[in-house]
Amino acid sequence: MSRRYPELADKVAIVTGAGQGIGRAIALAAAREGMRVTVNDINPTTAAATGEAIQAMDGQAHVHVGDVSQEADVARMVEETVARWGRVDLLVNNAGIEPVASILEMSPELWDQVMAVNLRSVFLCTQAAARVMRTQGSGVIVNISSIAGKAIPLPFRSAYAASKAGIVGFTKEAARELAAYGIRVNAVCPGVIVTPMTAKARQDPAMMEKWMREIPLRRLGEPEEVAALVLFLASDDAKYITGQAYHVDGGKVMV
Ligand SMILES: NC(=O)c1ccc[n+]([C@@H]2O[C@H](COP(=O)([O-])OP(=O)(O)OC[C@H]3O[C@@H](n4cnc5c(N)ncnc54)[C@H](O)[C@@H]3O)[C@@H](O)[C@H]2O)c1
């Protein structure tokens, strides 16, 4: 299979939450470009499956089972990657959770959990990877936010929307701060993508009907379509792009 970005071959990527959905698609797309990929997930079974899929296409994968909201797990993820391959060229902060709870009923513990998994993790992983990238003088970080963090808050997902908006703010700050070390940082804001996260909502005909009305391209997105934007941002074609947050959502949000 031909590679779109030959400059990515043999470079090293870390993709969090890569056991399924968008993260898996990103990990496979990176491996297709010849990147060596650390596949992180909290779920050992799905993480191993993504690692096997990469090896089945003659790619190189390192499976890291860990919780990205935990400092020690994140440190181990980056240390193992550097011990194995000597560098980190791309970090994709993709792991996330989207619990449904009203503001009136939500426990503070649930709020904290969403912030830890969706936002604290982005800080922890960025810090650990950027320390390696700084010594290299180069690196790319792509944070997976959401249209919920930009313009379209979803009902009963206040913690999710706040965490995803936080990612956009963090992305801009990180882009400014880390540019001095040759590190670019961007965010990607997917719309409604066909993954396990949206499986329940996709079974609701009223929800599907609403989405089809709201999405100009009249369909949901595929994980590979998010991965394509991530790989573009990782490539040299995007070498003058930093501090941005791009929608990939069929036109649902136009700002
Ligand atoms: N699917 C969509 O429509 C959509 C839309 C906008 C944004 N997003 C974002 O894209 C990212 C991926 O979404 P998805 O749809 O593939 O979700 P998903 O639920 O299908 O997959 C998320 C993966 O993250 C892993 N994960 C969860 N907590 C973790 C932790 N603490 N440490 C490590 N791994 C952890 C899960 O095990 C799972 O494999 C998320 O950040 C999500 O918020 C998704």
The ligand as a MOL file (V3000), in Angstrom:
LIG
                    3D

  0  0  0     0  0            999 V3000
M  V30 BEGIN CTAB
M  V30 COUNTS 44 48 0 0 0
M  V30 BEGIN ATOM
M  V30 1 N -17.3020 9.0300 18.5940 0
M  V30 2 C -17.6260 10.3120 18.4810 0
M  V30 3 O -18.6640 10.6590 17.8970 0
M  V30 4 C -16.7370 11.3730 19.0700 0
M  V30 5 C -17.0600 12.6940 18.8070 0
M  V30 6 C -16.2500 13.7120 19.3180 0
M  V30 7 C -15.1290 13.3930 20.0640 0
M  V30 8 N -14.8380 12.0970 20.3110 0 CHG=1
M  V30 9 C -13.6410 11.8360 21.1160 0
M  V30 10 O -12.7740 10.9640 20.4300 0
M  V30 11 C -12.0540 10.1490 21.3540 0
M  V30 12 C -12.2600 8.6920 20.9990 0
M  V30 13 O -13.6530 8.4400 20.9930 0
M  V30 14 P -14.2870 7.0560 20.5180 0
M  V30 15 O -15.5960 7.3900 19.9350 0
M  V30 16 O -13.2980 6.2630 19.7460 0 CHG=-1
M  V30 17 O -14.5330 6.4160 21.9710 0
M  V30 18 P -14.5800 4.8960 22.4450 0
M  V30 19 O -15.3090 4.8970 23.7310 0
M  V30 20 O -15.0810 4.0320 21.3460 0
M  V30 21 O -13.0310 4.5910 22.7000 0
M  V30 22 C -12.3160 5.2460 23.7230 0
M  V30 23 C -11.1420 4.3940 24.1350 0
M  V30 24 O -10.4740 5.0700 25.2240 0
M  V30 25 C -10.1490 4.0890 26.2060 0
M  V30 26 N -10.0170 4.7250 27.5280 0
M  V30 27 C -11.0060 5.2190 28.3190 0
M  V30 28 N -10.5000 5.6770 29.4650 0
M  V30 29 C -9.1530 5.4830 29.4050 0
M  V30 30 C -8.0870 5.7590 30.2970 0
M  V30 31 N -8.3140 6.3030 31.5060 0
M  V30 32 N -6.8280 5.4290 29.9310 0
M  V30 33 C -6.6000 4.8560 28.7270 0
M  V30 34 N -7.5810 4.5540 27.8370 0
M  V30 35 C -8.8450 4.8760 28.1780 0
M  V30 36 C -11.3160 3.1200 26.1770 0
M  V30 37 O -10.9820 1.8780 26.7650 0
M  V30 38 C -11.5710 3.0230 24.6690 0
M  V30 39 O -10.7910 2.0270 24.0570 0
M  V30 40 C -12.6040 10.5200 22.7360 0
M  V30 41 O -11.7560 11.4750 23.3380 0
M  V30 42 C -13.9430 11.1380 22.4210 0
M  V30 43 O -14.3660 12.0390 23.4030 0
M  V30 44 C -15.6000 11.0720 19.8330 0
M  V30 END ATOM
M  V30 BEGIN BOND
M  V30 1 1 1 2
M  V30 2 2 2 3
M  V30 3 1 2 4
M  V30 4 1 4 5
M  V30 5 2 4 44
M  V30 6 2 5 6
M  V30 7 1 6 7
M  V30 8 2 7 8
M  V30 9 1 8 9
M  V30 10 1 8 44
M  V30 11 1 9 10
M  V30 12 1 9 42
M  V30 13 1 10 11
M  V30 14 1 11 12
M  V30 15 1 11 40
M  V30 16 1 12 13
M  V30 17 1 13 14
M  V30 18 2 14 15
M  V30 19 1 14 16
M  V30 20 1 14 17
M  V30 21 1 17 18
M  V30 22 2 18 19
M  V30 23 1 18 20
M  V30 24 1 18 21
M  V30 25 1 21 22
M  V30 26 1 22 23
M  V30 27 1 23 24
M  V30 28 1 23 38
M  V30 29 1 24 25
M  V30 30 1 25 26
M  V30 31 1 25 36
M  V30 32 1 26 27
M  V30 33 1 26 35
M  V30 34 2 27 28
M  V30 35 1 28 29
M  V30 36 1 29 30
M  V30 37 2 29 35
M  V30 38 1 30 31
M  V30 39 2 30 32
M  V30 40 1 32 33
M  V30 41 2 33 34
M  V30 42 1 34 35
M  V30 43 1 36 37
M  V30 44 1 36 38
M  V30 45 1 38 39
M  V30 46 1 40 41
M  V30 47 1 40 42
M  V30 48 1 42 43
M  V30 END BOND
M  V30 END CTAB
M  END
